[in-house]
Amino acid sequence: MNKNILIIVVLFIMMNLLTNSVDNLIIPSDAIRFRVIANSNSTEDQALKIKVRDNLQQEMFNLLKDSRSKEEASTLIQTSLPVFEDSLKNSLKGTYETYKINYGINYFPKKVYKGVEYPEGEYESLVVTLGDGLGDNWWCVLFPPLCLLEAEETEETTEVEYKFFIQELLENFNV
């Protein structure tokens, strides 16, 4: 009987969390963002933006994977700007692109992602602007490392097993 009550309580809590989860998908106030702005919306410039993003994401993953605080992440980013600049130069080799790289307080436009609206504003961030910076941009959160998980994946990883919390709980209680 106690097991059934526990299961009902857990189910009730989980249902409540799931129905309110969209409202809770906010970026923490102590976040550090990362943004790459393309020169234009041409196919070539957008592909270059993605190449730059991928290369810098890998560099940042290696750098920030063990950071435990915003202050630590911020210091690591600031001291590694020359490394990021070298990576950026390598990504742009053979193109005409000029660029700017800036770590500090930078403007971000409003973004709607998976039904959640993230407000425009000034945020601590690393921003890379390619060429004139008139194209579509890409951005994510560096710390906590919400976007760096993609950089951790390898080509060998083709399947991901997702397990629902309640299923795991029920398995633990042998129900």
N, C-alpha and C positions, 0 to 999 in steps of 0.2 A: 504493500500500500504506500509506504513512504517513497519507494522508488517511483511509483506513478505520479505522486504529488511533485517530486523533484523534476520529473520529465515535463510535466505540465507547466511548472514555473519557468523552467528553462525555455520551453517553447514559447511561452508568453513573452519572456524577455527578448528572445531572438526576433520574434515577429515585430515587437515594438522597435527594436533597433533597426531592422530591415526597412520598416515603413518610414522611419525618420532618417535613414542614412543619406538620402539625397541632400537634405538640409544640412548635414554635417560634413559634406565634402568641401571643406574650406582649406585653404593653404595656411599653415601656421604663421603667426605673426613674426616668428624668428626665422623665417625661411630665407634662403638665398636662391635667387632665380638665375636662369641661363637662357639667353635669347640669341638667335641668329637671324639676321635680317638680310634677305637676298637683294642683289642689285636691282633686279626687275622680276617680272613674272614670266619671262621667257623660259622655255623648257630647259635651256642650258644653264641659266642663272639659278633656277630652282634645283636642278640636279647638283650644281656646285654647292648650294646651301646645304643640301642633305649630306654631301661628302664632307664638308667642313663640320657639320653637326656630328656626324658619326665619328670622325677622327678626334674631335675635342671631347666628345662624351667618353671615349675610351681612355683618353688622358686623364680626365677628371675622375672617372671611376677608379683608376689605379691610384690616384692621389687621395681621394676622399673616402674610400671604402671603409677605413677604420676611424674616421673622425667622429667624435662623440659630442661635440658642441658646435654651436654656430661660430663662436669665437675661434675655435680651432680650425674649422672649415674656412673661415674668412682669411685667417693668417696663411693657411696653406695655399689658397687661391692667389692671394697677393704676392707671395714669394715665388709662385710658379708662373707668373705672367710671361716671363721669357720663354718658358717651355711651351706654353700655349701658343705664343707668337711663332715659335719655330714650327710647331705642328700646323699652324695656319698657313705659313709660308709654303710648307711642303704640299698642303692640300691645294694651294692656288698655283703651284708651279705649272708653267705652260699656259696660263690664262692671263688676261689683261687686267684682272681684278686688283683694285686697291682695296684696302680694308682699314677699319678702326677697331680696336679692342679696348674696352673700358670696363673696369671694375669699380663699382660705387653705387650711388643712387641714380637709377635710370627709369625713364618712363616706360610703362607697359600699357598697351591698349586693352580695352575690355575683351574678354574671351569667353565664349560659351563652349563648354566641353562636357559631353555626355549629360546634357540637360542642366548643367550647373553654370551659372554666370559668375565669372571672376571679374571684379571691378578693375577699371583702369586706375592707374596711380603710379606713384614713384616708389620703387622697390630696390632694396639692395640686390645687386645682380652683376653678372658678367655678361656684357653685350658685345657681340661681334656684328659689325655692319660691313657688308660686302659692297664695294663700289659706291653707288649713289644711295643705296639703302631704300629703294623705292618699291621693292617687291614684297611679297608675302613673307611673313616671319614665322618662325617656329620658336616656342619657348616651353620650358618646364621648370621643375624645382630641383636644384642641386642639393640643398640641405634643408630639411632631411632629404635623403637621396631618393626622391620619388621617380626621377627620370633616369637615374644611373643604373637601374635594374636591367634595362635593355642592353646596356653596354656589357653587362656581365654574361649575357647569354652567348653561347658558342654555336657554331654551325651544326655540331653534332646533336644539339638539343632540338629534337623535332616534336616530341610529345611532352605535354605537361599534365600532371595529374592534379585535378582540383578536388578537394574533399570538403564537403560542407560541414561546418562546425557541429551541427546537431547530429549528423550521421556519425561523426567520430565520437560524440558524447554517448550516443545510444550504443555504439559498439563497446565502449568502455564499461557500460553498465550491463552488457550482455542482454540487451532487449531485442 
